[in-house]
């Protein structure tokens, strides 16, 4: 019954949003005037800005095909699925109090026990320029993570993030975070999070995050950005998933509920092990550097990420991993990528007839050192495992609501293979996106 109710709400909201695309205007009433905005969703607010309500959402439908390292048997497999299906509700409750609720109908966020909420948070903005947020939301770590999934350049964020998925994912937990944009060019945040994994005493895993950004140039088409990130979690006395693994840029190999795409999906494990016993490791720490430059329709960005899982027993060795990506993009129709201090934003087409066309290339690289592996297995040799991924694609922003993406992905690994012995693979993905 609950799912049917949510489905009904989603259908009604989608119908309202589609209808809203055709109309725009202002409605006033007695007392405090109310302004209704219907371009790109539905927003209702009082003119004194003490109360507001905005209804929006995003739908991303993917089709992908892949082979080699991406599958268990090396043969070709494919997947068609809803990557994201969010209904988004946000606004101001009373003057300085704001809220955000994003429910994921695609069920890629959360689970049936904890709810499929991508975000459910309450923020207090009375200490300007500082905002304090509490609830479920992703910890702040990384430039590409800060950019909404609606406006990231490639269909999937860089593969190096797979090494530190806990550092910028909520994992069904809750947190509190203070953040601020100040002096026009600076952004900083710090947060504490309680994750949905318990130690032997029944306490949840605790995590701290920090991010600092300096952007001396911070306008669309004129960006110079530098950032620093750190995250650490206490995994002592905790049985947890210590795997360093990656989808290698192809989400379709593992989709809804953690199920593989058909019988052939493969997600290579570069190091670590699942369900590492309590007492094996002490802390898990991630560190990141980020930089970006944009001039007119051209942009380049990159991030370096490292992770260390520190052993807490003589029976185990530290696990270390690092990775990076470099991405270049160019809008051939001339538009610039939007930018707000700390993150990139949407490309808005200037020509309504042809939209905006963007081409991009990204190179991802990862290396994992795990000296706990002393004997070769069928899929992992002894020594440092490496993975490199090439991403080449095009984005068509048909209008401000519709975006079509096509990307070719090629991966190559060293010291790690699939069950068939393949160490490389090819794939492509096509995405249709609608946002309101």
C-alpha positions in Angstrom: 0.0 0.0 0.0 2.8 2.4 0.8 4.5 1.9 -2.5 1.2 2.4 -4.3 0.7 5.6 -2.4 4.1 6.9 -3.3 3.6 5.9 -6.9 0.4 7.9 -6.9 2.1 11.0 -5.5 4.9 10.7 -8.0 2.5 10.4 -10.9 0.5 13.4 -9.7 3.7 15.5 -9.2 5.0 14.5 -12.6 1.8 15.5 -14.2 1.8 18.9 -12.4 5.4 19.5 -13.4 4.8 18.6 -17.1 1.7 20.9 -17.1 3.8 23.7 -15.4 6.2 23.8 -18.3 3.6 25.5 -20.4 2.6 28.2 -18.0 4.2 31.0 -16.0 2.9 33.8 -13.9 2.4 35.5 -10.5 -0.6 35.1 -8.2 -1.2 37.4 -5.2 -3.6 37.1 -2.3 -4.8 39.2 0.7 -2.2 39.5 3.5 1.3 38.5 2.5 1.5 38.1 -1.2 2.2 34.7 -2.7 4.3 34.2 -5.8 3.8 31.0 -7.8 6.6 30.0 -10.2 5.9 27.3 -12.7 8.9 27.3 -14.9 10.9 24.1 -14.3 8.6 22.7 -11.6 6.3 24.2 -9.1 7.4 26.8 -6.5 5.1 28.7 -4.1 6.6 31.4 -1.8 5.5 34.4 0.2 7.0 37.7 -1.0 8.6 38.2 2.4 10.5 35.0 1.8 9.5 33.6 5.2 7.7 30.5 3.7 8.3 28.6 0.5 7.5 25.2 -1.1 9.2 23.8 -4.2 8.3 20.5 -5.9 10.7 19.0 -8.4 12.4 15.8 -9.4 14.6 14.0 -11.9 14.2 10.9 -14.0 17.3 9.2 -15.5 16.7 6.1 -17.7 19.8 4.2 -18.8 20.7 1.5 -21.3 24.2 0.0 -21.3 26.0 -2.8 -23.0 29.5 -4.1 -21.9 31.8 -7.0 -22.2 35.2 -8.4 -21.1 36.2 -7.4 -17.5 32.7 -6.0 -17.0 31.2 -9.5 -17.1 32.0 -12.8 -15.4 32.4 -14.8 -18.6 33.9 -12.1 -20.8 30.9 -12.2 -23.2 28.6 -9.2 -23.9 25.8 -8.3 -21.5 23.5 -5.4 -21.3 21.2 -3.7 -18.8 18.2 -1.3 -19.0 17.2 0.4 -15.8 16.1 3.6 -14.0 19.3 5.0 -12.7 17.5 7.7 -10.7 13.9 8.5 -10.1 13.7 11.3 -7.5 10.8 13.3 -6.2 12.3 16.4 -4.6 10.6 18.6 -2.0 12.3 21.6 -0.5 11.6 25.1 0.9 11.6 27.4 3.9 9.6 26.3 6.9 9.8 29.6 8.8 12.3 32.4 8.0 15.6 30.8 8.8 14.6 27.1 8.7 14.9 25.2 5.4 14.1 21.6 4.5 14.9 19.1 1.7 13.3 15.7 1.1 14.4 13.6 -1.9 12.7 10.2 -2.2 14.3 7.7 -4.6 11.7 5.7 -6.5 14.4 3.8 -8.3 15.5 2.4 -5.0 19.2 3.0 -5.5 19.4 5.0 -2.3 18.9 3.3 1.0 17.0 0.1 1.5 13.6 -1.3 2.5 14.5 -1.2 6.2 15.8 2.4 6.3 13.8 4.0 3.5 14.8 5.0 0.1 15.6 8.6 0.9 18.5 10.2 -0.9 18.1 13.2 1.4 15.9 14.1 4.3 17.4 17.1 6.1 16.6 20.2 8.1 18.8 23.3 7.9 19.1 26.4 10.1 20.4 29.5 8.3 20.1 32.1 11.0 23.8 32.3 11.6 24.6 33.7 8.2 26.8 33.0 6.3 26.9 29.7 8.2 24.3 27.0 7.5 23.8 24.1 9.9 22.2 21.0 8.4 21.0 17.8 10.2 19.4 14.6 8.9 20.2 12.2 6.1 22.4 13.6 3.4 25.7 12.7 1.7 28.9 13.8 3.4 30.7 16.6 1.7 33.7 15.2 -0.2 34.9 16.1 -3.7 34.1 18.5 -6.5 32.3 16.0 -8.8 30.2 14.7 -5.8 29.2 18.3 -4.9 27.9 18.8 -8.5 24.4 17.4 -8.8 23.9 14.2 -10.7 21.8 16.1 -13.1 24.7 18.2 -14.3 27.8 16.0 -13.9 29.5 15.7 -17.3 29.7 11.9 -17.8 26.9 9.5 -16.9 28.8 8.2 -13.9 31.1 10.1 -11.6 34.8 9.2 -11.7 35.9 5.6 -10.9 38.3 6.8 -8.2 35.3 7.6 -6.0 34.6 3.9 -5.9 37.6 3.6 -3.6 36.0 5.9 -1.0 32.3 5.3 -1.5 31.8 5.5 2.3 33.4 9.0 2.4 30.8 10.8 0.3 27.8 8.4 0.7 25.2 8.5 3.5 25.0 4.7 3.9 21.5 5.0 5.5 23.0 7.1 8.3 22.4 10.5 9.7 24.7 13.5 10.3 25.1 17.1 11.2 27.2 19.5 9.1 28.1 23.2 9.2 28.9 24.9 5.9 29.6 28.4 4.7 30.3 30.4 1.5 32.2 33.5 2.5 34.2 36.4 1.1 32.8 35.5 -2.3 35.6 33.1 -3.1 35.7 30.6 -0.2 33.6 27.6 0.8 34.1 25.4 3.9 32.2 22.6 5.6 32.7 20.2 8.5 30.4 17.3 9.5 30.0 14.4 11.9 28.0 11.3 10.7 26.6 8.1 12.3 26.6 5.3 9.8 24.3 2.2 9.5 26.9 -0.3 10.7 27.4 -1.4 14.3 30.4 -2.5 16.2 30.6 -5.3 18.6 29.2 -3.0 21.4 26.2 -2.0 19.3 27.5 1.5 18.6 27.2 2.8 15.0 30.3 3.7 13.0 31.2 7.3 13.4 32.7 9.5 10.6 34.0 13.0 10.3 34.3 15.0 7.1 35.9 18.3 6.1 36.1 20.3 2.8 37.7 23.6 2.0 37.5 25.4 -1.4 39.1 28.5 -2.8 37.8 29.8 -6.0 39.4 33.2 -7.0 37.5 33.1 -10.3 33.9 31.9 -9.7 31.6 32.9 -12.6 30.2 30.7 -15.4 32.9 30.6 -18.1 35.5 32.1 -15.8 36.4 29.6 -13.2 39.6 28.8 -11.2 38.9 26.3 -8.4 41.0 24.6 -5.8 39.8 22.2 -3.0 40.9 20.0 -0.2 39.0 17.1 1.4 39.4 14.8 4.3 37.2 12.0 5.8 37.9 9.5 8.5 35.8 6.7 10.2 36.4 4.6 13.2 36.1 0.9 12.2 37.8 -0.6 15.3 35.8 -3.5 16.8 33.7 -3.5 13.7 33.0 -6.2 11.1 32.7 -4.2 7.9 33.1 -4.3 4.1 36.8 -3.4 3.6 36.8 -4.1 -0.2 38.4 -1.6 -2.6 36.4 -2.3 -5.7 35.1 -0.4 -8.7 32.4 -0.5 -11.3 35.1 0.9 -13.7 32.7 3.6 -15.0 29.9 1.2 -15.9 27.0 1.3 -13.4 25.0 -1.3 -15.3 27.2 -4.1 -14.0 25.5 -3.7 -10.6 22.1 -2.1 -10.5 19.1 -2.1 -8.2 19.5 -3.7 -4.8 23.1 -4.7 -5.5 22.0 -7.3 -8.1 24.3 -7.9 -11.1 23.0 -7.1 -14.5 21.8 -10.5 -15.5 24.0 -13.6 -14.7 27.2 -12.0 -16.2 27.8 -8.8 -14.2 31.2 -8.2 -12.6 32.5 -5.6 -10.2 36.3 -6.2 -9.8 37.8 -6.2 -6.3 41.2 -4.6 -6.3 41.9 -5.2 -2.6 40.4 -5.8 0.8 37.7 -8.3 1.8 34.0 -8.2 2.6 33.0 -8.7 6.3 36.5 -8.2 7.6 36.3 -9.4 11.2 36.0 -7.0 14.2 39.5 -6.0 15.4 41.1 -6.3 12.0 41.4 -2.6 11.3 41.4 0.6 13.3 40.7 3.6 11.1 39.7 4.2 7.5 40.9 7.6 6.2 40.4 9.3 2.8 42.1 12.4 1.5 41.4 14.4 -1.6 42.6 17.3 -3.8 40.6 19.0 -6.5 41.2 21.6 -9.1 39.2 23.1 -12.0 39.6 25.8 -14.7 37.0 27.0 -17.1 37.2 29.6 -19.8 34.1 30.2 -22.0 32.8 26.9 -23.4 35.9 25.0 -22.3 36.6 23.4 -18.9 39.1 21.1 -17.4 38.9 19.5 -13.9 40.6 16.8 -11.9 40.8 15.2 -8.5 43.4 13.1 -6.6 42.1 10.7 -4.0 43.9 8.4 -1.5 42.6 6.0 1.1 44.3 4.1 3.9 42.7 1.4 6.0 45.0 1.1 9.0 45.4 -2.4 10.5 44.6 -3.0 14.2 46.0 -6.5 14.5 49.4 -8.1 13.7 47.5 -10.6 11.6 46.6 -7.9 9.1 48.5 -5.3 7.0 47.4 -1.8 6.1 45.5 -1.5 2.8 46.3 1.6 0.7 44.8 2.9 -2.5 45.0 6.1 -4.6 43.5 7.3 -7.8 42.8 10.3 -9.9 40.9 11.6 -12.9 41.4 14.3 -15.4 38.4 15.5 -17.5 38.1 18.0 -20.3 34.8 19.2 -21.8 33.9 21.7 -24.6 30.5 23.0 -25.5 30.6 23.3 -29.3 27.5 25.5 -29.3 29.3 28.1 -27.2 27.5 27.9 -23.8 29.5 27.9 -20.5 29.1 25.5 -17.6 27.3 27.1 -14.7 29.3 27.4 -11.5 28.7 28.2 -7.9 31.5 28.4 -5.4 32.4 24.8 -4.7 30.6 23.1 -7.6 29.7 23.2 -11.3 26.1 23.7 -12.3 23.8 23.3 -15.4 24.5 24.2 -19.0 21.6 26.3 -20.2 21.0 26.2 -24.0 21.0 29.6 -25.8 19.4 28.2 -29.0 16.0 26.7 -28.3 16.0 25.0 -31.7 19.2 23.0 -31.5 19.9 23.1 -27.7 23.4 22.9 -26.4 26.0 20.3 -27.5 28.9 19.3 -25.3 31.7 16.8 -25.9 34.0 15.4 -23.2 36.8 13.0 -22.4 37.8 11.7 -19.0 40.7 9.5 -17.9 40.5 7.6 -14.5 43.3 5.7 -12.8 43.4 3.7 -9.6 46.1 1.6 -7.7 45.5 -0.5 -4.7 48.2 -2.0 -2.5 47.1 -4.9 -0.3 49.9 -7.0 1.3 47.3 -9.2 2.9 47.1 -11.0 -0.5 50.0 -13.4 -0.4 48.5 -16.1 -2.6 47.1 -15.6 -6.0 43.4 -16.4 -6.6 41.4 -17.0 -9.8 40.7 -13.2 -10.1 43.5 -11.5 -8.1 47.3 -11.9 -8.5 49.8 -10.9 -5.8 51.0 -7.3 -6.0 49.5 -3.9 -6.6 46.3 -3.9 -8.6 45.7 -1.2 -11.1 42.8 0.0 -13.2 42.5 2.6 -15.9 39.3 3.8 -17.6 38.8 6.0 -20.7 35.4 7.8 -21.1 34.5 9.5 -24.3 31.1 11.0 -24.9 28.6 13.7 -25.9 25.8 15.5 -24.1 22.8 17.1 -25.8 21.0 19.6 -23.6 17.8 19.7 -25.7 16.4 22.3 -23.3 16.7 23.1 -19.6 14.6 20.0 -18.7 15.8 17.3 -21.1 19.4 16.0 -21.5 20.5 13.1 -23.6 24.0 11.5 -23.0 25.9 8.9 -25.0 29.3 7.6 -23.7 31.9 5.0 -24.7 33.9 3.5 -21.8 37.0 1.3 -22.1 38.7 -0.3 -19.0 42.1 -2.0 -18.5 43.2 -3.7 -15.3 46.4 -5.2 -14.0 46.7 -8.0 -11.4 42.9 -8.3 -11.3 40.6 -10.1 -13.8 37.1 -11.6 -14.1 36.4 -15.3 -13.6 37.2 -15.8 -17.3 40.6 -14.2 -17.0 39.8 -11.0 -18.9 41.6 -7.8 -17.9 40.0 -5.3 -20.2 36.6 -4.5 -21.5 34.4 -2.1 -23.5 31.0 -0.6 -22.9 28.7 2.2 -23.8 25.8 3.8 -22.1 22.9 6.0 -23.3 20.9 8.1 -20.8 17.7 10.1 -21.2 17.2 12.6 -18.4 14.2 14.7 -17.5 14.3 17.2 -14.6 11.6 19.5 -13.3 
